[in-house]
Amino acid sequence: MTNADIPYTHIKVVIVKLLGYLLTPIYLIIVGLLLIVFHPIQVICRNIWGYSAHKKSVEIMNILIIKSLLILGVTISFRCFEKLPKGRPMILISNHQSLFDIPPIIWGFRNHHPKFISKIELGKNIPSVSYSLRHGGSVLIDRNKPLQAVREIGKLGRYIESNHYTASIFPEGTRTKDGKMKAFKSGGLDVLLRAAPSAVVVPLVIDGNYELLKKGLYPMSFGVKIKYTVLDPILPGTMTVEELVMKTENMIRTTLEKPVNQV
C-alpha cells in the first residue's frame, strides 16, 4: 500500500461507518413493519387455509427481511444446497453467529420445512416470530426444566420423522459475537436421533453474519458478505452422538478457517 492509498482507505472506512449509522434505522423500521404486518397475515392464513398457507406467509416475510438487507449493502449467498437429501428427515446442525441466522435458513431450506428448538421466552410478545414458533411446528423449551425440554425435543424428532421435515439446531448453545466458534454440545441431538432414526445429519456453515451486528443493532455494519454453505450430509450409522457432534464441529470449523477463495 502506498502513502497515497492511506487517505483513500481511511475515507472508505469512514464512509462505510457513516452508511451504517444512516441506513440502520431505515432497515430496522422496515423489519419492524414486516413483523407487524405479517402477524395478522399469518393468523389468517393458518386459520383459513391451514399449514401450507401459513408456511408460505412466513417464507415471504423472511425473504423480504433478507432482501431488505440490500439497504445496508449486505449480500447473502447460498452454496452447495444441491447436496441436500430428498425424501427423508434432516437434522440441520450449524454454528450460530447472529439473530439474523434464522431468516436465510427459513428461506434457503423452505422445501425441507425447517423447524427450530427455541427458548420459551421467544414464544411471547414478538410479532410474527412468536406466532410462527408456536404454530409452525417448532418447539419451545424451558432451559430451567430439563424434562420439559427433553419431551419437546422428542416431539420435534417424531414430527420430522413422520413428515420428512428438518430440525435445525445450534449446538454451541448461544451466539458467537466475534465469529469464533464455541465447542459443540451433544445435548438434544441424542433425543432427536432416537425420535427420528432415519434422519440425515446436515452440517451448515454460517460465515459472516457476526459482522452484521458487531456493535449491536445500532449501527449495523454496511457491506457485509454472508455465506450459507451446506457440507456433505452424514449418515449417523454406528457413530455415537459424541463422535457425530465432534465430526460435525470439525467439518464446520475447518470450512470457516479456509480462505474465502477455497470455500
C-alpha angles and dihedrals in degrees: 000000000000126000088253090059094056097072090045092051091048092050091049092052091049092049093049091050092047091051089053091054094045101042102038094079090051092052094045091049090052092049091048091051092048091052092049096044096045095049095077089037089058092048092050094045094049097044097044106030103017136220100341095052092045090050091050092051090052091049093051091049092051096047088051090052089050095046090048088064086076084080086069094043090250120153126195123197128192115211135192095356088145086078092070112114119235132220099022138078120271135203108209112206118188145155116259121229110153151001085258094063091092107061094058090048091051091049101036094048096036093124089057098050100236117213127188142217104224135174113261093244091070090062092074138065100354111115113238094349097069093043092049092050093048097045107023100074100268121123132233119215133195107221089204091059110058095180092053090049092051091049093050094046090049089051090052091049092053090046095054091042094055095042101033090240131146131256114204118205136175107210093191086074094220142033122279109226095194098043093249110131120238121217114281119245123215096215112123096012093082090054092048093050093049091049093043105036095168094052122124117219113230119192114214124194117210109194127181101008093110089063090062092067101030090133097030125256092325119080102011114199121264124227099014118165114215126191130196109194126184114212128203111300117245126222103214092216112151097341118121117239090252092053091047092050092048092049092049093046092050092049093051094042092050092051092049091052095053120100112262094251090057098051 
